[in-house]
Amino acid sequence: MAQPEYLSDALFIGAHPDDGEILAGGLMASLAEKGRRVILADATRGEMGTRGTAELRAHEAAEAAEILGVERTNLGLPDGGIGREMEVSVQEVVRAIRKYRPRLVFTHSGSDHHPDHNALHEAVKRAFFLSNILKYDTDQERFKAARLLFFWSHREKLPPRVDFIADVSATYEKKIAALKAHRSQVAGTGFEGPETFLTGDLFWHRLHARFGYFGSLIGVRYGEPYLAEATLRIDDPLLLPDVT
Ligand SMILES: [Zn+2]
């Protein structure tokens, strides 16, 4: 089979409009700075969120995407119902994969506290396969992306598994700025609303501690952990960055 024609370098698919920023914002910004075409697809509009509205969140998401340097789209799946509407969810992800034809696809790792995150993990795994099936009909050409990768969840289960860590020290400030663009969602922006997982006093502390810890494992200031569905292949270990 001929090598697929890629139209983008990476498609990141998060369940809600701030998941991509929190879990993979540093790597997205870093790829974008290198001139790579990065698409961030939010599966839902976050309309079931405790704070903000779908309209407000769409504005915040657009601002955050600009900070990160990525293109953003929305799959329009029901917030809180990605698993309930699994066949629709799979089909919408297939549509996005066939539309953007990315070399890499990233999504949630599938061991989180939020059922939407875990359901999206399953939907993307199925869609990654089905997007290359000729008779899975979406009125688009079939397409095979090269690799499926997962960003860590908010509450990964122990013992932790990590296949690689990306140095995001240079783009960590962009990640934080993009996250703060979600004014209705995170602590410290002055937005008034009910308390959530993201608005407590410990939110920023936990975030910096987590990505600082993964940075320390590779000898840098901040790192983001990722998992690979298939074993990573390294033909020339000399091309790997030195351990510092
Ligand atoms: Zn989420």
Boltz pocket constraint, residues with backbone or C-beta under 6 A from the ligand:
constraints:
  - pocket:
      binder: B
      contacts: [[A, 15], [A, 16], [A, 19], [A, 114], [A, 117]]
      max_distance: 6.0
